[in-house]
Amino acid sequence: MKATELRIGNWVMYSSKIQVNENKIRECVDHPDRFAPIPLTEDWLKRFGFEYSDLNGDSGLWKIPPFQIYGKYNQFIYEYALDVNYVHQLQNLYFALTGQELNQNN
């Protein structure tokens, strides 16, 4: 995993799930193989406060206004559809669009 993909507060795998801090970003520069992205799952969407909306038996939409994620393809919908497959990608995208952190409810 590239250190340039990470921001302080991102969730990644590093022997277990951790939140990135300044020291971990420095370590990722030297040892990128020690870090791995966390796949974006329904559990993570729920933790961030997204709510599920059924689409006639299709995979449905996960919503946190004004954003949506189309579950079947993990597409982040905000005028454009972008593939978002990992937790840190969702966190970074949300921050880039809102200027606010995407925090867990739990």
C-alpha positions as CSV (number, residue, x, y, z in Angstrom):
1,M,0.0,0.0,0.0
2,K,1.3,3.5,-0.9
3,A,1.8,6.0,1.9
4,T,0.5,8.7,-0.5
5,E,-3.0,7.0,-0.3
6,L,-3.2,7.5,3.5
7,R,-4.3,10.3,5.7
8,I,-4.2,10.4,9.5
9,G,-7.3,8.7,10.8
10,N,-7.7,6.3,7.9
11,W,-8.4,2.7,8.8
12,V,-6.1,0.0,7.4
13,M,-4.8,-3.4,8.2
14,Y,-1.4,-3.6,10.0
15,S,-1.4,-6.9,11.8
16,S,-4.9,-5.9,12.9
17,K,-7.3,-3.0,12.1
18,I,-5.7,0.3,13.1
19,Q,-6.2,4.0,12.6
20,V,-3.3,5.6,10.9
21,N,-1.3,8.2,12.8
22,E,1.7,10.3,11.7
23,N,4.2,7.6,12.8
24,K,2.4,4.9,10.8
25,I,2.4,7.0,7.6
26,R,6.2,7.3,8.0
27,E,6.5,3.6,8.5
28,C,4.3,2.9,5.4
29,V,6.8,4.9,3.3
30,D,9.6,2.5,4.4
31,H,7.6,-0.7,4.6
32,P,4.5,-0.5,2.3
33,D,4.1,-4.3,2.3
34,R,3.1,-4.2,6.1
35,F,0.0,-2.3,5.3
36,A,-3.1,-3.4,3.5
37,P,-6.5,-1.8,2.7
38,I,-9.6,-2.9,4.4
39,P,-12.4,-4.0,2.0
40,L,-15.5,-1.9,2.2
41,T,-18.3,-4.0,3.6
42,E,-21.9,-3.4,4.8
43,D,-20.5,-3.5,8.4
44,W,-18.2,-0.5,7.7
45,L,-21.0,1.4,5.9
46,K,-23.2,0.9,9.0
47,R,-20.3,2.0,11.3
48,F,-20.0,5.3,9.3
49,G,-23.8,5.9,9.6
50,F,-24.9,5.0,6.1
51,E,-28.5,3.7,5.9
52,Y,-29.7,1.0,3.5
53,S,-32.4,1.5,1.0
54,D,-33.7,-1.5,-1.0
55,L,-34.0,-1.2,-4.8
56,N,-36.6,-3.8,-5.8
57,G,-34.5,-6.8,-4.8
58,D,-31.4,-5.4,-6.3
59,S,-28.4,-4.8,-4.2
60,G,-29.7,-1.4,-2.9
61,L,-28.3,1.9,-2.0
62,W,-26.4,2.9,1.1
63,K,-27.1,6.6,1.9
64,I,-25.6,9.3,4.0
65,P,-26.9,12.6,2.6
66,P,-25.9,13.9,0.1
67,F,-24.0,10.7,-0.9
68,Q,-25.0,7.2,-2.0
69,I,-23.1,4.0,-2.6
70,Y,-24.7,1.6,-5.0
71,G,-24.1,-1.7,-3.2
72,K,-23.8,-4.0,-6.2
73,Y,-20.8,-2.3,-7.6
74,N,-19.4,-0.3,-4.7
75,Q,-20.0,2.8,-6.8
76,F,-19.9,6.1,-4.9
77,I,-22.5,8.4,-6.4
78,Y,-22.2,12.1,-6.3
79,E,-22.8,13.4,-9.8
80,Y,-20.2,10.8,-10.9
81,A,-20.0,7.1,-10.2
82,L,-16.6,6.1,-8.7
83,D,-15.5,2.7,-7.7
84,V,-14.8,2.6,-3.9
85,N,-13.5,-0.7,-2.7
86,Y,-11.7,0.1,0.6
87,V,-12.5,1.9,3.8
88,H,-9.7,4.4,3.4
89,Q,-10.8,5.3,-0.1
90,L,-14.3,6.1,1.3
91,Q,-12.8,8.1,4.1
92,N,-10.6,10.1,1.8
93,L,-13.3,10.7,-0.8
94,Y,-15.8,11.9,1.9
95,F,-13.2,14.3,3.3
96,A,-12.2,15.6,-0.1
97,L,-15.9,16.4,-0.9
98,T,-17.0,17.7,2.5
99,G,-13.9,18.8,4.4
100,Q,-15.1,16.7,7.3
101,E,-14.1,13.4,8.7
102,L,-16.3,10.3,8.2
103,N,-16.6,9.1,11.8
104,Q,-17.8,5.8,13.1
105,N,-21.0,5.7,15.1
106,N,-19.8,2.8,17.2
